[in-house]
């Protein structure tokens, strides 16, 4: 049973500054159900030439296994143009037990982005 009064926020990538591809730790979402919201908060690139940031959600049955991309769970590419706050609606019941966020940095001359990725979902009772 889902407790619709209990929202649970999980940090998939804690607030940080990155200059290369970064993968978050495995997060167990077994007790989350229903629709969830995946949120990206990213600052415009502070360095680099033609910097880009691509962030996606991956999933796996085990925390240490091979992760695969979640269909429909990739954010619009962030560039050096401006800050970006994006959210995606995710069917949590359709996901495997563990998820990770993957942030891929592109460009040259050490592109640098500040970001955080969180997942907000409803906790099962």
C-alpha positions in Angstrom: 0.0 0.0 0.0 1.2 3.5 -0.8 1.2 6.2 1.8 0.3 9.2 -0.2 1.2 11.5 2.6 4.9 10.4 2.8 7.2 11.8 0.1 10.7 10.5 0.1 13.6 12.4 -1.5 16.7 10.4 -2.5 19.9 12.2 -3.7 21.2 10.5 -6.8 24.0 13.0 -7.3 24.7 15.2 -4.4 25.4 18.9 -5.1 28.9 19.0 -6.6 31.1 20.5 -9.4 32.2 18.1 -12.1 34.7 18.2 -15.0 34.3 14.7 -16.3 31.7 11.9 -16.5 30.4 11.2 -13.0 28.2 8.3 -11.8 26.3 8.4 -8.6 26.1 5.6 -6.0 23.5 2.9 -6.3 20.2 4.0 -4.6 17.7 1.4 -3.4 14.2 2.4 -4.5 12.4 -0.8 -3.5 10.0 0.9 -1.2 9.1 3.7 -3.6 6.0 3.3 -5.7 3.7 5.1 -8.1 4.9 8.1 -10.1 8.0 9.9 -9.0 9.8 13.0 -10.1 13.4 13.0 -11.2 14.9 16.5 -10.8 18.1 18.0 -12.3 19.5 21.3 -11.0 22.5 22.4 -13.0 24.5 25.6 -13.3 25.7 27.0 -16.6 29.2 25.8 -17.5 31.8 27.9 -15.7 34.7 26.8 -17.9 35.6 25.0 -21.1 35.0 25.4 -24.8 31.7 24.2 -26.2 30.7 22.5 -22.9 27.8 20.1 -22.7 26.2 18.1 -19.9 24.0 15.1 -20.4 22.3 13.5 -17.4 20.4 10.2 -17.4 18.9 7.6 -15.1 20.2 4.0 -15.1 18.8 0.9 -13.4 19.8 -2.6 -12.2 18.4 -5.5 -10.2 21.5 -5.6 -7.9 23.5 -2.7 -6.5 26.8 -3.9 -8.0 25.5 -5.3 -11.4 25.5 -3.9 -14.9 23.3 -0.8 -15.2 21.2 0.0 -18.3 19.5 3.2 -19.4 16.0 3.9 -18.3 13.8 4.7 -21.3 12.5 8.3 -21.2 14.7 9.2 -18.2 17.3 11.5 -19.9 17.3 15.3 -19.4 17.6 17.9 -22.2 21.3 18.6 -22.7 22.7 21.5 -20.7 25.2 23.9 -22.3 27.1 27.0 -21.2 24.1 29.2 -22.1 22.3 29.3 -18.7 21.4 27.6 -15.5 18.9 24.7 -16.0 16.3 23.2 -13.7 14.5 20.2 -15.2 12.1 17.5 -14.0 10.9 14.2 -15.5 7.9 12.2 -14.3 9.0 8.5 -13.8 6.9 5.4 -13.2 8.8 4.0 -10.1 6.8 0.8 -10.1 8.3 -0.1 -13.5 12.0 0.4 -12.5 14.4 -2.2 -11.2 15.4 -2.1 -7.5 18.6 0.1 -7.9 19.1 3.3 -9.8 22.1 5.6 -10.5 22.3 9.0 -12.2 25.0 9.4 -14.8 26.3 12.9 -15.8 28.4 13.0 -18.9 30.5 16.1 -19.6 31.5 17.0 -23.1 33.6 19.8 -24.6 37.3 20.8 -24.4 39.5 22.9 -22.1 38.1 21.3 -18.9 34.4 22.0 -19.1 33.0 22.5 -15.6 29.4 22.2 -14.3 27.7 22.4 -10.9 24.8 20.0 -10.5 22.6 17.9 -8.2 20.1 15.2 -9.2 17.3 14.0 -6.8 14.4 11.6 -7.0 11.2 12.3 -5.2 8.7 9.5 -4.7 6.0 8.1 -2.5 7.0 5.6 0.2 5.2 2.4 0.6 3.5 2.0 4.0 
